[in-house]
Amino acid sequence: MILRDSIPLQRLWPRTYKRLLVLVAFDCAVAALYVFGDWHWLSLDALPLGTLGSALTIFLAFRANAAYGRWWEARQLWGQLVNTSRALSRQALTALDVDTANPQQVALRNDIVMHQIAFVHALRCHLRKQNPFPELAGVLGRAQTDALRGYGNVPNALTLRMAEQLQQARELGMLDSLRWSSLDSSLTTLANIQGSCERIKNTPLPRQFSSLPRVLVDAYCWLVPLALVAGLGIFTPVASALISFTLIAIDTASGAIEDPFENTVNDTPMTALSRGIELTLREMLDQRKALPEVRAIDGFVY
Amino acid sequence: MSPMSHTANPHLIFATNFSEACHAAIPMVAQWVDSLQAKLTLLHVHGRGAQAQASRALDSFFAESAHYPHSDRQLLSGATAAGIAEFCSQHPQSMLVMPPSVRTYLPRPFHSSLRTEVLRQVTTPMLTMLPDTYAVPELPKTGGRVACWITGDETRLDHVREAASLARQRDAELHLLFVLPEVSEGLMLEALYSERPLAEPAAMQRLDDIAARVGDDVRVRIQIGTGDTQRTLAKLLRQCRAQTLVVDRDTAVRKRLLRTSFASALRESPCLLICVPPRFKQQNDLLPPPNARQALEEKAQRPSLVVARRAIAQSRRSWLAADWSSDFVPA
């Protein structure tokens, strides 16, 4: 996620330069032919182009809105994950009848919270297609982590394991049906959050929404110098390049945020959020481990 | 005994400037750490007066590595390339990881590649990828394929040694790749100045010689292609479905006026790249030209030579293997 106030143009340049350079060359050619070659038939009436511009703006706004909708939904889901993690841990720590003299019961209670921490990290790695096991080994220990290696969907395996731990607590008499139901509904919420994140990850924005505006932007940018050249003459490339850059930048910017789990600066800041969840949950366990918060680096937080 | 069972935990040094490219490399590094059970060091070299800011950034970069069983963070100050090289020299049994810089697509006439500058100074292998390399193949947990590019001009076999060690560690196949030039009048001139094989039988013989030195515990395949180096090498890599390409440093680095860059021959490589610098500059592997092979094989039968070669092999340990006693003894 980008936190800095200004985004340098250098960031947009790699995604736009090919289209812009071609267009600027075309603009210069049109201006030169019109002014020096007296090719006045090149000039177009600006009015139809204005109407086309209005239609194009609607398309671009629709696409930007759809892309932002995906990005914002991803952020909301991770906000919900923060809340659910805290709620589930609070329930595990307070709703289970734990005999503090019984180390097995204390370990079981704490293990549920540690699995919740592991779930958050595993979900982040799952969405970013990153190997979670070295990290999980630090949270759960090597033996429990190795037992997860056979699973393709590690966060789902962790929710299953948490459910098994609740079942074990119930068998040990630490939990009645009513409280078990409440805790299990928190696990269902976790599963729903994971499923929603996977939906965003695995379902791209319909290709029509991304390819059609691009084609229309290109067509419009090719026509702009023809409409401007009668009025601006040799200065046509300046105005035309500015208009083209604006449209291409909007098109590119909306494309950059449509996939919020792709391990880029436009991502939902899952590393920072998962570290925040871990710090909070460890505080609840009274394990104040010396882990620093994840801060923004150069205005970018991941 | 499994090849993995007699090797120590390798050490990866991830040199970072906190760029997007470094961040994008995190999944790849995590995979290597898990696959090789490696120790991980995050290294940042900052300029004067930037320590506090650099320290905060280093704590936040690759935050998940705080949970890795063996990981630490190192902050140094001074010149970047010299600092990285100095740190690597203190950890000779390590591998340096340096992602490419983010491409700006703006003209940079005086830009000099930091990676090639570092590569010229370090004595540890460098794991990197080229800017045009998209969709780097995932490293499987075990198995897979390691490719090693033999140019025919090399006088050392450090890169073959590293490739064999990596293949042994991962229980992978080792593919020795060789690209023959297309027949032209220039070949006649080249033949005067180069020991490089210019025909398929000679190339096959050269690769056989090298394969014989690798050891029986690594499955070796030989692949030879003819044509333009860049395209043919990429084609061979795609054919053998290698995840990693190991090359000699002098092959990877192209020296130009006042600066160095990566060789254009590697531009289309679809793999991760491991560049291996010479460990000991004064020693050569004495790779024999094809017509001297028979003589070497006769000498290789003498126990004293075997012992001598064993001693050299032990002194040149890879970043991966703890026990090199069986490697690169003439077959």
Interface residues (C-beta under 8 A of the other chain):
Chain A: Q10 W13 P14 Y17 H121 C125 R128 K129 Q130 N131 F133 P134 E135 L136 A137 G138 V139 R142 N263 T264 V265 T271 A272 R275 L291 P292 E293 V294 R295 A296 I297 D298 F300 V301 Y302
Chain B: F18 E20 H23 A24 I26 P27 A30 Q31 V33 D34 R56 A57 D59 S60 F61 A63 E64 S65 A66 H67 Y68 P69 V102 R103 T104 Y105 L106
